[in-house]
Amino acid sequence: MNSRLDDFDCHILDMVQRNNLTTHRELADHINLSVPAVARRLQKLRSDCVIAKDISVLNPERVGNPLTLIVSVSIENEAVEQLNAITQRFLDCHQVQQCYYVTGDTDFLLMLSVYDMEECQRLTRSLFLDSGNVKRFRTAVSMRRVKVSMAVTLPRTP
């Protein structure tokens, strides 16, 4: 366990990562701390960047982005400048929901959310074909969202 996180912190984190609208009172009642103690701990967890963001998770189908694409990307040149350029290209694209620089047969795995196949084609050109550093990419289109979570498994002390 991270030496800075105790059991109370882990319980708080576990609850707020499932529902960041959980009130301080609900947290306090659940873990047997006072409301001010919970508030102080949450403030510290945020200031220490343990809690990176407080966000709402949208249903892409309800906002008109019904397609989820999983793309594996292999690049030609992994020199620092080229690697930084392609990474920035992915960071700047709002359709890229997740991006991982990985080991193995591919260099990047991307999760994208798009409106339709036309948008997919435009992204294919702008992100991959026009980059000058993509050797190959493979796209899978999700047929159904089975599970989507950004929850982190937290350590527990005995």
Secondary structure as GFF3:
##gff-version 3
##sequence-region A 1 158
A	DSSP	alpha_helix	7	18	.	.	.	ID=ss1
A	DSSP	alpha_helix	24	31	.	.	.	ID=ss2
A	DSSP	alpha_helix	35	47	.	.	.	ID=ss3
A	DSSP	beta_strand	67	75	.	.	.	ID=ss4
A	DSSP	alpha_helix	80	92	.	.	.	ID=ss5
A	DSSP	beta_strand	96	101	.	.	.	ID=ss6
A	DSSP	beta_strand	108	114	.	.	.	ID=ss7
A	DSSP	alpha_helix	117	123	.	.	.	ID=ss8
A	DSSP	pi_helix	124	129	.	.	.	ID=ss9
A	DSSP	beta_strand	134	141	.	.	.	ID=ss10
###
